[in-house]
Amino acid sequence: MPVQVRNGIALLLPNSSIQDEIKSRLESGNACYHSVQNLLSSNLLSKNLKIKTYRTIILPVVYGCETWSLALREEHRLRVFEIRVLRRIFGTNRDEETGEWRKLHNEELNDLFSSPNIVWVIKLRRMRCVVHEAHMGGEERCIQGFGGET
């Protein structure tokens, strides 16, 4: 994947696409996830420690660069990845009515995780990058980083 770093900012080269970069990041994230999979499904560790493991080991691999302009398809792929990992961390839940074990719904996982989802964090980082560049006099790069033309 051709990526070039300028002034601490990772830029995709012209013959690359955001979809390819996200695919590469998700593959790396999956590899990282599988390396700690037993840890995340262990009953010996607290949920807080599992969440910290997710935030410090897996998420930084997937985040990538702040200049991603995400289409809905890429946002969905990132959320699917995150939900899958969160399901492993939080496990199953006993249904109050039937008494059977079931997977947690996405809304329940979001409430339990109590942190911004991966797509929101990427957008927040992109906005932070744009604001930083605007203050540093790089308005032209900001517009490019925000998905616009210069």
N, C-alpha and C positions, 0 to 999 in steps of 0.2 A: 504494500500500500504506500504510494508516494506521498509522504508528508514532509513539509519543510518547516523548520522553526525559525522565526524571525522575531527578535526582541522579546523572547519568551512566549510567543504566541504561535501555536501550531496551525499551519495553513495547509489545506489540501491543494495539491498541485492540479493543473487543469485536466490531466487525463484520468483523474480519479473522481469518484462520485461520493456523495454523502451516504448513499445506500451501501456502497462497498465498505466505507469506513465503519458504519454502524454494524454491518455484518461481521467485520473483522473484530470489532470491540466486543460484540456479543459472543463470538467464538472464544475470545480470550476470557471473557467473564464466565462462560460455561466451564472452561478448563479450570479456572480458579475456583469456581463453585464445586466442581467435582473433587478438587483436591482437599476441600474442607467439608465435604458432604457428610461424612460420618460425625464430625464435630457438631454440625448444625442439627443433626437428628438425634443426638445423644440426650438421654434423660439425666445425665450427670451434670450438665451445665445449665445455668439459669438462662432464662429468655433474654435478660439484659446482656449477658456475655455473648450470646449468639447474635444479637442485634449489633453489638459493637464489632464483632467479627465481620459481619456483613458490611457494615459501614466502612471499616478500615481496610479490609482485604479485597472484597469483591467490587464494591461500588467504584472505587478509584480506577479500576481497570476498565470499567464500562463507560464512565463519564466521557472520556476522550477530551476533545477540545471544546472551548466555549463558543466557537463560532458556528456550530452546527445550526442550520436552519432546518427544523424537523417538519416533515410532512406527516399527515395523520397515520400513514402506514408505519413509519419509523417510530412514532410515538407509541403506537399499539405494540410493536415488537418489543420495545423497551419495557413497557408496562407488563407484558406477558412474562418477560424474564424476571422482573422484580416480584410479581405475584407468585411465581413458581418457587422462588427462594423463600419468600415469606411464609408460604404454606409449609415448607420444610421446617422452618424455624418454629412456627406456632402450632404445628401439628393439627390434630383433629379436635372436635368438640362434641360433647354428648348433647343430643337434641333433647330439650326439656319435655316435649310432648311424647315422643316415641321412645326415648331412652337409648336410641341407636347412635353410634358414632358417625359423624359426617365431616366432610371437608368444610372449612370455614369459607364463607362467602367473601367476595372481594371487599365489600364495605366493612365487614368485620375485621379483615386483615388490615385495612387502612386505619381503622380506629385503634387497633392494637399496636400498630407500628408507630403511630402518633408522630410521624415525621413527614415532611413533604415527599411526594413520590418522585421517582427518578426523572421524569419528564419536566416537572416543575423545577427541580434543582438545576437541570441543564439550561432551562430558559432563564433562571435567575442568574446563573453564571454568565450566560451570554449577555444579559442586560448589564451585569456588573462590568464585564469586559468593555462593552460599548461606552458606559459612563466613564470608565477609567481612560479609555482612548480619547474620548471627547475632551476630558480635562487635560490630557497630555498634548493636545493639538493634532491628533490623528483622525480628524473627522472623516477623511477619505477612506481610511481603513475601517472605521466604524460602520460606515454604510455598507461596505463589502461584507463585513462580519455579520451584519444584520440581514443579509440576503438581498441587498439592493445593488443597484448599479452605481458606478461612479462617473 
